[in-house]
Amino acid sequence: MERQETFNSNAWTYTSPTAHDLAEAGFFYAGYENVVICFYCGGSLKRWGANDNPTIEHC
């Protein structure tokens, strides 16, 4: 499964940051709230704000 496909569920209703931007930054959707998990290190982030940029929030 591609990372972006994990955001295609009805549970992901957030528009910012976009699912595309999160997936491009290496995240996949955890399946609840707006929690995403880094594909590379396994760390998770949540409570995304409208101005958050996934490419700089986690390296």
PDB file of N, CA, C, O and CB in Angstrom:
ATOM      1  N   MET A   1       0.848  -1.184   0.000  1.00  0.00           N
ATOM      2  CA  MET A   1       0.000   0.000   0.000  1.00  0.00           C
ATOM      3  C   MET A   1       0.889   1.241   0.000  1.00  0.00           C
ATOM      4  O   MET A   1       1.871   1.312   0.739  1.00  0.00           O
ATOM      5  CB  MET A   1      -0.963   0.002   1.227  1.00  0.00           C
ATOM      6  N   GLU A   2       0.548   2.183  -0.807  1.00  0.00           N
ATOM      7  CA  GLU A   2       1.269   3.452  -0.859  1.00  0.00           C
ATOM      8  C   GLU A   2       0.895   4.311   0.353  1.00  0.00           C
ATOM      9  O   GLU A   2      -0.222   4.214   0.861  1.00  0.00           O
ATOM     10  CB  GLU A   2       0.959   4.207  -2.182  1.00  0.00           C
ATOM     11  N   ARG A   3       1.818   5.141   0.810  1.00  0.00           N
ATOM     12  CA  ARG A   3       1.542   5.995   1.974  1.00  0.00           C
ATOM     13  C   ARG A   3       0.304   6.855   1.773  1.00  0.00           C
ATOM     14  O   ARG A   3      -0.516   6.973   2.684  1.00  0.00           O
ATOM     15  CB  ARG A   3       2.738   6.887   2.265  1.00  0.00           C
ATOM     16  N   GLN A   4       0.155   7.456   0.603  1.00  0.00           N
ATOM     17  CA  GLN A   4      -0.988   8.353   0.386  1.00  0.00           C
ATOM     18  C   GLN A   4      -2.317   7.607   0.457  1.00  0.00           C
ATOM     19  O   GLN A   4      -3.328   8.200   0.833  1.00  0.00           O
ATOM     20  CB  GLN A   4      -0.861   9.051  -0.967  1.00  0.00           C
ATOM     21  N   GLU A   5      -2.342   6.340   0.110  1.00  0.00           N
ATOM     22  CA  GLU A   5      -3.572   5.553   0.169  1.00  0.00           C
ATOM     23  C   GLU A   5      -4.093   5.418   1.591  1.00  0.00           C
ATOM     24  O   GLU A   5      -5.292   5.220   1.785  1.00  0.00           O
ATOM     25  CB  GLU A   5      -3.341   4.177  -0.424  1.00  0.00           C
ATOM     26  N   THR A   6      -3.220   5.521   2.591  1.00  0.00           N
ATOM     27  CA  THR A   6      -3.678   5.406   3.978  1.00  0.00           C
ATOM     28  C   THR A   6      -4.556   6.583   4.380  1.00  0.00           C
ATOM     29  O   THR A   6      -5.313   6.482   5.346  1.00  0.00           O
ATOM     30  CB  THR A   6      -2.486   5.306   4.921  1.00  0.00           C
ATOM     31  N   PHE A   7      -4.470   7.687   3.663  1.00  0.00           N
ATOM     32  CA  PHE A   7      -5.274   8.869   3.960  1.00  0.00           C
ATOM     33  C   PHE A   7      -6.634   8.837   3.258  1.00  0.00           C
ATOM     34  O   PHE A   7      -7.449   9.735   3.469  1.00  0.00           O
ATOM     35  CB  PHE A   7      -4.517  10.120   3.556  1.00  0.00           C
ATOM     36  N   ASN A   8      -6.892   7.835   2.438  1.00  0.00           N
ATOM     37  CA  ASN A   8      -8.112   7.786   1.649  1.00  0.00           C
ATOM     38  C   ASN A   8      -9.332   7.279   2.405  1.00  0.00           C
ATOM     39  O   ASN A   8     -10.406   7.162   1.816  1.00  0.00           O
ATOM     40  CB  ASN A   8      -7.890   6.935   0.466  1.00  0.00           C
ATOM     41  N   SER A   9      -9.200   6.977   3.679  1.00  0.00           N
ATOM     42  CA  SER A   9     -10.344   6.504   4.455  1.00  0.00           C
ATOM     43  C   SER A   9     -11.258   7.672   4.807  1.00  0.00           C
ATOM     44  O   SER A   9     -10.861   8.833   4.706  1.00  0.00           O
ATOM     45  CB  SER A   9      -9.875   5.782   5.737  1.00  0.00           C
ATOM     46  N   ASN A  10     -12.468   7.360   5.215  1.00  0.00           N
ATOM     47  CA  ASN A  10     -13.415   8.395   5.629  1.00  0.00           C
ATOM     48  C   ASN A  10     -12.979   9.089   6.910  1.00  0.00           C
ATOM     49  O   ASN A  10     -13.458  10.183   7.208  1.00  0.00           O
ATOM     50  CB  ASN A  10     -14.794   7.796   5.816  1.00  0.00           C
ATOM     51  N   ALA A  11     -12.088   8.480   7.668  1.00  0.00           N
ATOM     52  CA  ALA A  11     -11.651   9.064   8.937  1.00  0.00           C
ATOM     53  C   ALA A  11     -10.749  10.279   8.739  1.00  0.00           C
ATOM     54  O   ALA A  11     -10.718  11.164   9.593  1.00  0.00           O
ATOM     55  CB  ALA A  11     -10.925   8.022   9.763  1.00  0.00           C
ATOM     56  N   TRP A  12     -10.011  10.338   7.624  1.00  0.00           N
ATOM     57  CA  TRP A  12      -9.132  11.489   7.379  1.00  0.00           C
ATOM     58  C   TRP A  12      -9.949  12.583   6.722  1.00  0.00           C
ATOM     59  O   TRP A  12     -10.211  12.538   5.520  1.00  0.00           O
ATOM     60  CB  TRP A  12      -7.907  11.097   6.487  1.00  0.00           C
ATOM     61  N   THR A  13     -10.352  13.571   7.515  1.00  0.00           N
ATOM     62  CA  THR A  13     -11.206  14.651   7.007  1.00  0.00           C
ATOM     63  C   THR A  13     -10.488  15.991   7.013  1.00  0.00           C
ATOM     64  O   THR A  13     -11.115  17.027   6.793  1.00  0.00           O
ATOM     65  CB  THR A  13     -12.480  14.751   7.834  1.00  0.00           C
ATOM     66  N   TYR A  14      -9.207  15.987   7.257  1.00  0.00           N
ATOM     67  CA  TYR A  14      -8.447  17.225   7.386  1.00  0.00           C
ATOM     68  C   TYR A  14      -7.955  17.694   6.014  1.00  0.00           C
ATOM     69  O   TYR A  14      -7.610  16.884   5.154  1.00  0.00           O
ATOM     70  CB  TYR A  14      -7.256  17.030   8.347  1.00  0.00           C
ATOM     71  N   THR A  15      -7.931  18.994   5.830  1.00  0.00           N
ATOM     72  CA  THR A  15      -7.516  19.536   4.534  1.00  0.00           C
ATOM     73  C   THR A  15      -6.148  20.202   4.573  1.00  0.00           C
ATOM     74  O   THR A  15      -5.569  20.486   3.524  1.00  0.00           O
ATOM     75  CB  THR A  15      -8.534  20.526   4.047  1.00  0.00           C
ATOM     76  N   SER A  16      -5.628  20.453   5.763  1.00  0.00           N
ATOM     77  CA  SER A  16      -4.339  21.105   5.861  1.00  0.00           C
ATOM     78  C   SER A  16      -3.588  20.571   7.072  1.00  0.00           C
ATOM     79  O   SER A  16      -4.119  20.609   8.183  1.00  0.00           O
ATOM     80  CB  SER A  16      -4.504  22.631   5.947  1.00  0.00           C
ATOM     81  N   PRO A  17      -2.380  20.079   6.892  1.00  0.00           N
ATOM     82  CA  PRO A  17      -1.722  19.898   5.612  1.00  0.00           C
ATOM     83  C   PRO A  17      -2.430  18.819   4.790  1.00  0.00           C
ATOM     84  O   PRO A  17      -3.170  17.999   5.332  1.00  0.00           O
ATOM     85  CB  PRO A  17      -0.247  19.536   5.816  1.00  0.00           C
ATOM     86  N   THR A  18      -2.197  18.832   3.506  1.00  0.00           N
ATOM     87  CA  THR A  18      -2.883  17.880   2.639  1.00  0.00           C
ATOM     88  C   THR A  18      -2.294  16.478   2.803  1.00  0.00           C
ATOM     89  O   THR A  18      -1.144  16.311   3.208  1.00  0.00           O
ATOM     90  CB  THR A  18      -2.791  18.328   1.172  1.00  0.00           C
ATOM     91  N   ALA A  19      -3.102  15.496   2.482  1.00  0.00           N
ATOM     92  CA  ALA A  19      -2.645  14.108   2.522  1.00  0.00           C
ATOM     93  C   ALA A  19      -1.450  13.921   1.593  1.00  0.00           C
ATOM     94  O   ALA A  19      -0.512  13.192   1.918  1.00  0.00           O
ATOM     95  CB  ALA A  19      -3.787  13.145   2.131  1.00  0.00           C
ATOM     96  N   HIS A  20      -1.484  14.571   0.452  1.00  0.00           N
ATOM     97  CA  HIS A  20      -0.376  14.476  -0.502  1.00  0.00           C
ATOM     98  C   HIS A  20       0.921  14.994   0.120  1.00  0.00           C
ATOM     99  O   HIS A  20       1.966  14.351   0.010  1.00  0.00           O
ATOM    100  CB  HIS A  20      -0.700  15.265  -1.785  1.00  0.00           C
ATOM    101  N   ASP A  21       0.853  16.155   0.773  1.00  0.00           N
ATOM    102  CA  ASP A  21       2.051  16.735   1.385  1.00  0.00           C
ATOM    103  C   ASP A  21       2.582  15.852   2.514  1.00  0.00           C
ATOM    104  O   ASP A  21       3.793  15.681   2.654  1.00  0.00           O
ATOM    105  CB  ASP A  21       1.749  18.140   1.919  1.00  0.00           C
ATOM    106  N   LEU A  22       1.680  15.294   3.313  1.00  0.00           N
ATOM    107  CA  LEU A  22       2.108  14.409   4.398  1.00  0.00           C
ATOM    108  C   LEU A  22       2.780  13.153   3.847  1.00  0.00           C
ATOM    109  O   LEU A  22       3.828  12.738   4.343  1.00  0.00           O
ATOM    110  CB  LEU A  22       0.909  14.025   5.278  1.00  0.00           C
ATOM    111  N   ALA A  23       2.185  12.557   2.838  1.00  0.00           N
ATOM    112  CA  ALA A  23       2.761  11.350   2.240  1.00  0.00           C
ATOM    113  C   ALA A  23       4.108  11.652   1.590  1.00  0.00           C
ATOM    114  O   ALA A  23       5.041  10.857   1.703  1.00  0.00           O
ATOM    115  CB  ALA A  23       1.798  10.752   1.204  1.00  0.00           C
ATOM    116  N   GLU A  24       4.216  12.779   0.919  1.00  0.00           N
ATOM    117  CA  GLU A  24       5.483  13.168   0.288  1.00  0.00           C
ATOM    118  C   GLU A  24       6.577  13.379   1.332  1.00  0.00           C
ATOM    119  O   GLU A  24       7.754  13.154   1.054  1.00  0.00           O
ATOM    120  CB  GLU A  24       5.297  14.447  -0.544  1.00  0.00           C
ATOM    121  N   ALA A  25       6.191  13.810   2.529  1.00  0.00           N
ATOM    122  CA  ALA A  25       7.155  14.034   3.604  1.00  0.00           C
ATOM    123  C   ALA A  25       7.504  12.739   4.337  1.00  0.00           C
ATOM    124  O   ALA A  25       8.333  12.745   5.247  1.00  0.00           O
ATOM    125  CB  ALA A  25       6.607  15.055   4.592  1.00  0.00           C
ATOM    126  N   GLY A  26       6.872  11.624   3.943  1.00  0.00           N
ATOM    127  CA  GLY A  26       7.221  10.333   4.529  1.00  0.00           C
ATOM    128  C   GLY A  26       6.263   9.807   5.570  1.00  0.00           C
ATOM    129  O   GLY A  26       6.580   8.839   6.261  1.00  0.00           O
ATOM    130  N   PHE A  27       5.097  10.417   5.703  1.00  0.00           N
ATOM    131  CA  PHE A  27       4.136   9.999   6.716  1.00  0.00           C
ATOM    132  C   PHE A  27       3.034   9.128   6.134  1.00  0.00           C
ATOM    133  O   PHE A  27       2.698   9.231   4.954  1.00  0.00           O
ATOM    134  CB  PHE A  27       3.531  11.209   7.386  1.00  0.00           C
ATOM    135  N   PHE A  28       2.474   8.266   6.985  1.00  0.00           N
ATOM    136  CA  PHE A  28       1.246   7.564   6.640  1.00  0.00           C
ATOM    137  C   PHE A  28       0.261   7.758   7.779  1.00  0.00           C
ATOM    138  O   PHE A  28       0.658   8.037   8.910  1.00  0.00           O
ATOM    139  CB  PHE A  28       1.509   6.048   6.371  1.00  0.00           C
ATOM    140  N   TYR A  29      -1.026   7.611   7.481  1.00  0.00           N
ATOM    141  CA  TYR A  29      -2.094   7.864   8.444  1.00  0.00           C
ATOM    142  C   TYR A  29      -2.205   6.709   9.427  1.00  0.00           C
ATOM    143  O   TYR A  29      -2.206   5.545   9.027  1.00  0.00           O
ATOM    144  CB  TYR A  29      -3.435   8.082   7.723  1.00  0.00           C
ATOM    145  N   ALA A  30      -2.298   7.034  10.726  1.00  0.00           N
ATOM    146  CA  ALA A  30      -2.393   6.019  11.770  1.00  0.00           C
ATOM    147  C   ALA A  30      -3.786   5.409  11.875  1.00  0.00           C
ATOM    148  O   ALA A  30      -3.948   4.336  12.456  1.00  0.00           O
ATOM    149  CB  ALA A  30      -2.002   6.616  13.097  1.00  0.00           C
ATOM    150  N   GLY A  31      -4.793   6.081  11.321  1.00  0.00           N
ATOM    151  CA  GLY A  31      -6.145   5.531  11.344  1.00  0.00           C
ATOM    152  C   GLY A  31      -7.077   6.172  12.349  1.00  0.00           C
ATOM    153  O   GLY A  31      -8.239   5.778  12.452  1.00  0.00           O
ATOM    154  N   TYR A  32      -6.586   7.162  13.101  1.00  0.00           N
ATOM    155  CA  TYR A  32      -7.450   7.853  14.057  1.00  0.00           C
ATOM    156  C   TYR A  32      -6.989   9.303  14.207  1.00  0.00           C
ATOM    157  O   TYR A  32      -5.817   9.634  14.029  1.00  0.00           O
ATOM    158  CB  TYR A  32      -7.442   7.129  15.434  1.00  0.00           C
ATOM    159  N   GLU A  33      -7.967  10.154  14.543  1.00  0.00           N
ATOM    160  CA  GLU A  33      -7.742  11.596  14.689  1.00  0.00           C
ATOM    161  C   GLU A  33      -6.890  12.103  13.520  1.00  0.00           C
ATOM    162  O   GLU A  33      -7.138  11.730  12.373  1.00  0.00           O
ATOM    163  CB  GLU A  33      -7.049  11.914  16.052  1.00  0.00           C
ATOM    164  N   ASN A  34      -5.902  12.939  13.793  1.00  0.00           N
ATOM    165  CA  ASN A  34      -5.010  13.363  12.703  1.00  0.00           C
ATOM    166  C   ASN A  34      -3.570  12.942  13.009  1.00  0.00           C
ATOM    167  O   ASN A  34      -2.617  13.687  12.784  1.00  0.00           O
ATOM    168  CB  ASN A  34      -5.090  14.905  12.492  1.00  0.00           C
ATOM    169  N   VAL A  35      -3.453  11.735  13.524  1.00  0.00           N
ATOM    170  CA  VAL A  35      -2.156  11.159  13.868  1.00  0.00           C
ATOM    171  C   VAL A  35      -1.524  10.541  12.621  1.00  0.00           C
ATOM    172  O   VAL A  35      -2.154   9.762  11.906  1.00  0.00           O
ATOM    173  CB  VAL A  35      -2.302  10.097  14.994  1.00  0.00           C
ATOM    174  N   VAL A  36      -0.278  10.906  12.380  1.00  0.00           N
ATOM    175  CA  VAL A  36       0.482  10.326  11.276  1.00  0.00           C
ATOM    176  C   VAL A  36       1.772   9.729  11.824  1.00  0.00           C
ATOM    177  O   VAL A  36       2.275  10.157  12.863  1.00  0.00           O
ATOM    178  CB  VAL A  36       0.784  11.391  10.181  1.00  0.00           C
ATOM    179  N   ILE A  37       2.294   8.749  11.123  1.00  0.00           N
ATOM    180  CA  ILE A  37       3.496   8.044  11.545  1.00  0.00           C
ATOM    181  C   ILE A  37       4.558   8.181  10.462  1.00  0.00           C
ATOM    182  O   ILE A  37       4.275   8.044   9.272  1.00  0.00           O
ATOM    183  CB  ILE A  37       3.193   6.550  11.837  1.00  0.00           C
ATOM    184  N   CYS A  38       5.764   8.448  10.888  1.00  0.00           N
ATOM    185  CA  CYS A  38       6.884   8.552   9.956  1.00  0.00           C
ATOM    186  C   CYS A  38       7.278   7.155   9.475  1.00  0.00           C
ATOM    187  O   CYS A  38       7.563   6.266  10.277  1.00  0.00           O
ATOM    188  CB  CYS A  38       8.095   9.266  10.623  1.00  0.00           C
ATOM    189  N   PHE A  39       7.288   6.980   8.172  1.00  0.00           N
ATOM    190  CA  PHE A  39       7.658   5.702   7.571  1.00  0.00           C
ATOM    191  C   PHE A  39       9.099   5.330   7.913  1.00  0.00           C
ATOM    192  O   PHE A  39       9.412   4.148   8.052  1.00  0.00           O
ATOM    193  CB  PHE A  39       7.474   5.755   6.052  1.00  0.00           C
ATOM    194  N   TYR A  40       9.962   6.305   8.048  1.00  0.00           N
ATOM    195  CA  TYR A  40      11.390   6.056   8.207  1.00  0.00           C
ATOM    196  C   TYR A  40      11.807   5.724   9.637  1.00  0.00           C
ATOM    197  O   TYR A  40      12.602   4.809   9.851  1.00  0.00           O
ATOM    198  CB  TYR A  40      12.152   7.246   7.741  1.00  0.00           C
ATOM    199  N   CYS A  41      11.272   6.469  10.628  1.00  0.00           N
ATOM    200  CA  CYS A  41      11.723   6.247  12.004  1.00  0.00           C
ATOM    201  C   CYS A  41      10.648   5.668  12.921  1.00  0.00           C
ATOM    202  O   CYS A  41      10.958   5.203  14.018  1.00  0.00           O
ATOM    203  CB  CYS A  41      12.215   7.537  12.582  1.00  0.00           C
ATOM    204  N   GLY A  42       9.371   5.692  12.479  1.00  0.00           N
ATOM    205  CA  GLY A  42       8.292   5.152  13.295  1.00  0.00           C
ATOM    206  C   GLY A  42       7.726   6.134  14.302  1.00  0.00           C
ATOM    207  O   GLY A  42       6.796   5.797  15.034  1.00  0.00           O
ATOM    208  N   GLY A  43       8.271   7.346  14.353  1.00  0.00           N
ATOM    209  CA  GLY A  43       7.741   8.362  15.256  1.00  0.00           C
ATOM    210  C   GLY A  43       6.391   8.867  14.771  1.00  0.00           C
ATOM    211  O   GLY A  43       6.087   8.803  13.580  1.00  0.00           O
ATOM    212  N   SER A  44       5.583   9.370  15.697  1.00  0.00           N
ATOM    213  CA  SER A  44       4.262   9.862  15.302  1.00  0.00           C
ATOM    214  C   SER A  44       4.098  11.330  15.671  1.00  0.00           C
ATOM    215  O   SER A  44       4.723  11.834  16.604  1.00  0.00           O
ATOM    216  CB  SER A  44       3.156   9.027  15.961  1.00  0.00           C
ATOM    217  N   LEU A  45       3.243  11.996  14.912  1.00  0.00           N
ATOM    218  CA  LEU A  45       2.904  13.397  15.144  1.00  0.00           C
ATOM    219  C   LEU A  45       1.393  13.540  15.067  1.00  0.00           C
ATOM    220  O   LEU A  45       0.722  12.789  14.360  1.00  0.00           O
ATOM    221  CB  LEU A  45       3.611  14.335  14.112  1.00  0.00           C
ATOM    222  N   LYS A  46       0.862  14.518  15.805  1.00  0.00           N
ATOM    223  CA  LYS A  46      -0.583  14.765  15.777  1.00  0.00           C
ATOM    224  C   LYS A  46      -0.845  16.242  16.013  1.00  0.00           C
ATOM    225  O   LYS A  46       0.078  17.038  16.186  1.00  0.00           O
ATOM    226  CB  LYS A  46      -1.319  13.904  16.840  1.00  0.00           C
ATOM    227  N   ARG A  47      -2.115  16.585  16.015  1.00  0.00           N
ATOM    228  CA  ARG A  47      -2.568  17.971  16.211  1.00  0.00           C
ATOM    229  C   ARG A  47      -1.999  18.903  15.153  1.00  0.00           C
ATOM    230  O   ARG A  47      -1.445  19.954  15.476  1.00  0.00           O
ATOM    231  CB  ARG A  47      -2.171  18.469  17.598  1.00  0.00           C
ATOM    232  N   TRP A  48      -2.136  18.521  13.900  1.00  0.00           N
ATOM    233  CA  TRP A  48      -1.668  19.355  12.804  1.00  0.00           C
ATOM    234  C   TRP A  48      -2.498  20.618  12.714  1.00  0.00           C
ATOM    235  O   TRP A  48      -3.724  20.572  12.820  1.00  0.00           O
ATOM    236  CB  TRP A  48      -1.716  18.590  11.482  1.00  0.00           C
ATOM    237  N   GLY A  49      -1.841  21.733  12.519  1.00  0.00           N
ATOM    238  CA  GLY A  49      -2.512  23.011  12.336  1.00  0.00           C
ATOM    239  C   GLY A  49      -2.520  23.414  10.876  1.00  0.00           C
ATOM    240  O   GLY A  49      -1.804  22.842  10.055  1.00  0.00           O
ATOM    241  N   ALA A  50      -3.333  24.401  10.565  1.00  0.00           N
ATOM    242  CA  ALA A  50      -3.492  24.849   9.178  1.00  0.00           C
ATOM    243  C   ALA A  50      -2.181  25.345   8.572  1.00  0.00           C
ATOM    244  O   ALA A  50      -1.988  25.237   7.361  1.00  0.00           O
ATOM    245  CB  ALA A  50      -4.535  25.951   9.105  1.00  0.00           C
ATOM    246  N   ASN A  51      -1.289  25.878   9.378  1.00  0.00           N
ATOM    247  CA  ASN A  51      -0.035  26.429   8.856  1.00  0.00           C
ATOM    248  C   ASN A  51       1.164  25.504   9.035  1.00  0.00           C
ATOM    249  O   ASN A  51       2.293  25.892   8.735  1.00  0.00           O
ATOM    250  CB  ASN A  51       0.253  27.736   9.524  1.00  0.00           C
ATOM    251  N   ASP A  52       0.934  24.289   9.518  1.00  0.00           N
ATOM    252  CA  ASP A  52       2.036  23.349   9.717  1.00  0.00           C
ATOM    253  C   ASP A  52       2.526  22.803   8.382  1.00  0.00           C
ATOM    254  O   ASP A  52       1.738  22.500   7.485  1.00  0.00           O
ATOM    255  CB  ASP A  52       1.602  22.196  10.634  1.00  0.00           C
ATOM    256  N   ASN A  53       3.826  22.687   8.274  1.00  0.00           N
ATOM    257  CA  ASN A  53       4.453  22.176   7.058  1.00  0.00           C
ATOM    258  C   ASN A  53       5.116  20.841   7.393  1.00  0.00           C
ATOM    259  O   ASN A  53       6.103  20.821   8.128  1.00  0.00           O
ATOM    260  CB  ASN A  53       5.496  23.201   6.476  1.00  0.00           C
ATOM    261  N   PRO A  54       4.602  19.730   6.875  1.00  0.00           N
ATOM    262  CA  PRO A  54       5.144  18.424   7.245  1.00  0.00           C
ATOM    263  C   PRO A  54       6.604  18.220   6.860  1.00  0.00           C
ATOM    264  O   PRO A  54       7.284  17.390   7.463  1.00  0.00           O
ATOM    265  CB  PRO A  54       4.326  17.355   6.617  1.00  0.00           C
ATOM    266  N   THR A  55       7.096  18.951   5.878  1.00  0.00           N
ATOM    267  CA  THR A  55       8.493  18.770   5.482  1.00  0.00           C
ATOM    268  C   THR A  55       9.465  19.392   6.478  1.00  0.00           C
ATOM    269  O   THR A  55      10.648  19.053   6.475  1.00  0.00           O
ATOM    270  CB  THR A  55       8.724  19.365   4.110  1.00  0.00           C
ATOM    271  N   ILE A  56       8.985  20.296   7.332  1.00  0.00           N
ATOM    272  CA  ILE A  56       9.886  20.889   8.326  1.00  0.00           C
ATOM    273  C   ILE A  56       9.519  20.516   9.757  1.00  0.00           C
ATOM    274  O   ILE A  56      10.292  20.797  10.673  1.00  0.00           O
ATOM    275  CB  ILE A  56       9.887  22.392   8.186  1.00  0.00           C
ATOM    276  N   GLU A  57       8.368  19.895   9.977  1.00  0.00           N
ATOM    277  CA  GLU A  57       7.955  19.518  11.328  1.00  0.00           C
ATOM    278  C   GLU A  57       8.745  18.335  11.863  1.00  0.00           C
ATOM    279  O   GLU A  57       8.907  18.196  13.076  1.00  0.00           O
ATOM    280  CB  GLU A  57       6.480  19.193  11.349  1.00  0.00           C
ATOM    281  N   HIS A  58       9.235  17.488  10.980  1.00  0.00           N
ATOM    282  CA  HIS A  58       9.924  16.276  11.408  1.00  0.00           C
ATOM    283  C   HIS A  58      10.982  15.911  10.378  1.00  0.00           C
ATOM    284  O   HIS A  58      10.700  15.838   9.182  1.00  0.00           O
ATOM    285  CB  HIS A  58       8.925  15.107  11.607  1.00  0.00           C
ATOM    286  N   CYS A  59      12.189  15.686  10.846  1.00  0.00           N
ATOM    287  CA  CYS A  59      13.269  15.308   9.918  1.00  0.00           C
ATOM    288  C   CYS A  59      13.855  13.982  10.313  1.00  0.00           C
ATOM    289  O   CYS A  59      14.775  13.494   9.656  1.00  0.00           O
ATOM    290  CB  CYS A  59      14.370  16.376   9.882  1.00  0.00           C
TER     291      CYS A  59
END
